[in-house]
Amino acid sequence: MSNLTDFPNINLIEEQACDWIVKLEGDDPPSAQVIAEFNAWMKQSPKHKSVLLSMTETWGEMEVLSGLSIAPVRPSKRSELRRKIYLPLVMLAALIAGVGSKFVNLLTTVSRPVVGIPVLAMLFTIGLSTWYLIDQPITQNNVYLTNLGEHSEHTLDDGSVLWLNSNSQVEVNYSSSKRKISLLKGEAHFDVVPDAERPFEVYAGNRMVKAVGTAFSVYRLDDRIEVMVTEGKVDLAIMQDTLILSPESHLVNT
């Protein structure tokens, strides 16, 4: 019996979503047949809807969904900022790199207002080296997350390194007296830079793991946490009790 799971081809879905945005954004209203085909495509997979909503939100084309059987979401401040600042650069890079007329046509369709010559000159001077900014993970309110099958690594403000396992989420809050990490779900590994004045605290539900300079992992489940210490020591606080874990310690707490 096979345990393999087929995951959707995200690149193909994004290409199909681009096609639909271009088709629905045309000068003439879409025909009943086009709308029926669009709705059928949307029902094929929940991923189709999420990708389309994400693309229309990012490029400011929420009106594409007007009159269709899709409820647009309110554009976030992040999307508005990224659209206003980076959209002209995306257009320029796409034209120079020759990524394909389909994508360029989409960007041309959604890029209102027209970019002026001085702006284009400035963007050309900046160069395509800034293109990578578009694809960098964006952190909102110091929240880091991964989807299923994803892993990520982040260097925090103090130099400590955070590794996120698949389907995990943490919130980082640093102050002058404390380094607080909230593990909202999943598993995270921390390589902590020593700072005696600011303890490094990881919260998971009503449990707290405290370290000064060490390396350890915390795995949060629905009703318990697992802590693995690979270097140094950590204090584990549960309500009024405190446990001290040393290297290679592995605790499952319920």
C-alpha positions as CSV (number, residue, x, y, z in Angstrom):
1,M,0.0,0.0,0.0
2,S,1.5,3.3,-1.0
3,N,1.5,6.3,1.4
4,L,2.6,8.8,-1.3
5,T,0.4,11.9,-1.6
6,D,0.1,13.9,-4.9
7,F,0.5,17.6,-4.2
8,P,-0.8,20.2,-6.6
9,N,1.6,21.7,-9.1
10,I,1.7,25.3,-7.8
11,N,3.4,26.6,-10.9
12,L,0.7,25.2,-13.2
13,I,-2.0,26.6,-10.9
14,E,-0.4,30.0,-10.9
15,E,-0.2,30.0,-14.7
16,Q,-3.8,29.0,-15.0
17,A,-4.8,31.7,-12.6
18,C,-2.9,34.2,-14.7
19,D,-4.9,33.0,-17.7
20,W,-8.2,33.5,-15.9
21,I,-7.3,37.0,-14.6
22,V,-6.4,38.1,-18.2
23,K,-9.5,36.5,-19.6
24,L,-11.9,38.0,-17.0
25,E,-10.2,41.4,-17.1
26,G,-11.0,41.9,-20.8
27,D,-12.9,44.9,-22.1
28,D,-16.0,42.8,-22.8
29,P,-17.9,41.1,-19.9
30,P,-17.2,37.3,-19.8
31,S,-19.7,35.1,-21.4
32,A,-21.9,32.6,-19.6
33,Q,-19.7,29.8,-20.9
34,V,-16.5,31.5,-19.7
35,I,-18.0,32.0,-16.2
36,A,-19.2,28.3,-16.2
37,E,-15.7,27.1,-17.1
38,F,-14.1,29.4,-14.5
39,N,-16.4,28.1,-11.8
40,A,-15.6,24.5,-12.8
41,W,-11.9,25.3,-12.5
42,M,-12.4,26.9,-9.1
43,K,-14.2,23.7,-7.8
44,Q,-11.4,21.4,-9.0
45,S,-9.3,22.2,-6.0
46,P,-9.3,24.6,-2.9
47,K,-5.8,25.6,-4.0
48,H,-7.2,27.2,-7.2
49,K,-9.3,29.6,-5.1
50,S,-6.5,30.5,-2.7
51,V,-4.0,31.1,-5.5
52,L,-6.4,33.2,-7.5
53,L,-7.4,35.3,-4.5
54,S,-3.7,35.8,-3.6
55,M,-2.8,37.0,-7.1
56,T,-5.8,39.3,-7.4
57,E,-5.0,40.8,-4.0
58,T,-1.3,41.2,-4.7
59,W,-1.8,43.0,-8.0
60,G,-4.8,45.1,-6.9
61,E,-7.3,43.4,-9.3
62,M,-10.0,42.5,-6.8
63,E,-12.6,43.9,-9.2
64,V,-11.9,41.0,-11.5
65,L,-14.1,38.9,-9.1
66,S,-17.1,41.2,-9.2
67,G,-20.2,39.4,-10.3
68,L,-18.6,36.0,-10.0
69,S,-19.2,33.3,-7.4
70,I,-16.1,34.3,-5.4
71,A,-16.0,36.6,-2.4
72,P,-12.9,38.9,-2.7
73,V,-10.9,39.5,0.5
74,R,-9.9,43.0,1.6
75,P,-6.4,43.9,0.3
76,S,-3.9,43.9,3.2
77,K,-1.5,46.7,3.8
78,R,1.4,44.5,2.9
79,S,-0.1,43.7,-0.5
80,E,-0.9,47.4,-1.2
81,L,2.7,48.4,-0.2
82,R,4.2,45.6,-2.4
83,R,2.0,46.5,-5.3
84,K,2.7,50.3,-5.2
85,I,6.4,49.9,-4.7
86,Y,7.4,46.8,-6.6
87,L,5.0,46.5,-9.4
88,P,6.9,48.9,-11.7
89,L,10.1,47.0,-11.0
90,V,8.4,43.6,-11.7
91,M,7.2,45.0,-15.1
92,L,10.7,46.2,-16.0
93,A,12.4,43.1,-15.0
94,A,9.9,40.9,-16.8
95,L,10.3,42.9,-20.0
96,I,14.1,42.8,-19.9
97,A,14.4,39.2,-18.9
98,G,11.8,38.1,-21.5
99,V,9.8,35.9,-19.1
100,G,6.9,35.6,-21.5
101,S,4.3,37.8,-23.2
102,K,1.5,36.3,-21.1
103,F,3.0,37.5,-17.8
104,V,4.0,40.9,-19.2
105,N,0.4,41.3,-20.6
106,L,-1.0,40.6,-17.2
107,L,1.3,43.1,-15.5
108,T,0.4,45.7,-18.2
109,T,-3.3,45.1,-17.6
110,V,-3.1,45.5,-13.9
111,S,-0.6,48.3,-13.8
112,R,-2.7,51.5,-13.4
113,P,-1.4,54.2,-13.4
114,V,1.3,54.3,-16.1
115,V,4.9,54.4,-14.9
116,G,6.7,57.6,-15.9
117,I,10.0,57.7,-17.7
118,P,11.9,59.1,-14.7
119,V,10.7,56.2,-12.6
120,L,11.7,53.7,-15.2
121,A,15.1,55.3,-15.5
122,M,15.5,55.1,-11.7
123,L,14.4,51.4,-11.7
124,F,16.8,50.6,-14.5
125,T,19.6,52.2,-12.5
126,I,18.8,50.1,-9.5
127,G,19.1,47.0,-11.8
128,L,17.7,43.6,-11.8
129,S,19.7,42.7,-8.6
130,T,16.7,44.0,-6.6
131,W,14.4,41.6,-8.3
132,Y,14.9,39.0,-5.5
133,L,13.1,41.3,-3.1
134,I,9.8,40.3,-4.6
135,D,10.2,36.7,-3.7
136,Q,11.6,37.2,-0.2
137,P,9.4,36.0,2.7
138,I,7.6,39.0,4.2
139,T,7.3,39.1,8.0
140,Q,4.2,40.8,9.5
141,N,4.2,41.6,13.2
142,N,7.3,39.4,13.5
143,V,5.3,36.2,12.7
144,Y,7.1,33.4,10.8
145,L,5.3,30.4,9.4
146,T,5.7,27.5,7.0
147,N,3.2,25.5,5.1
148,L,3.1,21.7,4.8
149,G,6.3,20.4,3.3
150,E,8.2,23.7,3.8
151,H,11.1,24.4,6.1
152,S,12.7,27.8,6.7
153,E,15.6,29.4,8.5
154,H,15.7,32.9,10.0
155,T,18.3,35.0,11.8
156,L,16.7,37.1,14.5
157,D,17.6,40.6,15.5
158,D,20.0,39.4,18.2
159,G,21.8,36.9,15.9
160,S,20.0,33.9,17.2
161,V,18.9,31.4,14.5
162,L,15.4,30.0,14.2
163,W,14.6,26.9,12.1
164,L,11.0,26.2,11.4
165,N,9.8,22.7,10.6
166,S,6.9,21.9,8.3
167,N,3.5,23.4,9.1
168,S,4.8,25.6,12.0
169,Q,4.3,29.1,13.2
170,V,6.0,31.4,15.7
171,E,5.7,35.0,16.8
172,V,8.8,36.9,17.9
173,N,8.7,39.7,20.4
174,Y,11.9,41.3,21.5
175,S,12.3,44.0,24.2
176,S,15.1,45.6,26.1
177,S,14.7,43.1,28.9
178,K,13.3,39.9,27.3
179,R,13.4,37.8,24.1
180,K,10.0,36.2,23.9
181,I,9.0,33.6,21.3
182,S,5.5,32.2,21.1
183,L,5.3,28.8,19.4
184,L,1.8,28.8,18.0
185,K,2.0,25.4,16.2
186,G,4.4,22.9,14.9
187,E,8.1,22.5,15.7
188,A,11.0,25.0,16.0
189,H,14.7,24.7,16.7
190,F,16.6,27.6,18.3
191,D,20.3,28.3,18.4
192,V,20.4,31.1,21.0
193,V,23.0,33.8,21.2
194,P,24.0,34.3,24.9
195,D,22.6,37.4,26.6
196,A,22.4,37.2,30.4
197,E,20.5,40.5,30.5
198,R,17.7,39.2,28.2
199,P,16.6,35.6,28.7
200,F,15.4,33.7,25.7
201,E,11.8,32.4,26.5
202,V,9.7,30.1,24.3
203,Y,6.1,29.9,25.2
204,A,3.8,27.0,24.0
205,G,0.4,27.2,25.6
206,N,0.8,27.3,29.4
207,R,4.4,26.1,29.2
208,M,7.6,28.1,29.0
209,V,11.1,27.1,28.0
210,K,13.8,29.5,29.2
211,A,17.4,29.7,28.0
212,V,20.3,32.2,28.1
213,G,22.6,30.7,25.5
214,T,21.9,27.2,24.2
215,A,20.4,25.1,21.4
216,F,17.1,23.3,21.7
217,S,14.0,22.2,19.9
218,V,10.3,22.6,21.0
219,Y,7.5,20.6,19.3
220,R,4.0,21.7,20.2
221,L,1.2,19.2,19.9
222,D,-2.5,19.7,20.8
223,D,-2.2,18.5,24.4
224,R,1.6,18.4,25.1
225,I,5.0,19.7,24.1
226,E,8.3,17.9,23.4
227,V,11.6,19.6,24.3
228,M,15.0,18.4,23.0
229,V,18.2,20.1,24.3
230,T,21.3,19.8,22.1
231,E,23.5,22.3,23.8
232,G,23.6,24.1,27.2
233,K,20.6,24.0,29.6
234,V,17.1,25.2,29.6
235,D,14.5,25.7,32.3
236,L,11.0,24.3,31.6
237,A,8.2,26.0,33.6
238,I,4.8,24.4,33.8
239,M,2.4,26.5,36.0
240,Q,4.3,26.8,39.3
241,D,6.8,24.0,38.6
242,T,10.2,24.3,37.0
243,L,12.4,21.6,35.5
244,I,16.0,21.9,34.3
245,L,17.0,20.1,31.1
246,S,20.6,19.4,30.1
247,P,22.1,18.5,26.7
248,E,20.5,15.5,24.9
249,S,17.6,15.7,27.4
250,H,14.3,14.8,25.8
251,L,11.1,15.6,27.7
252,V,7.6,14.9,26.7
253,N,5.2,17.0,28.8
254,T,1.5,16.6,28.9
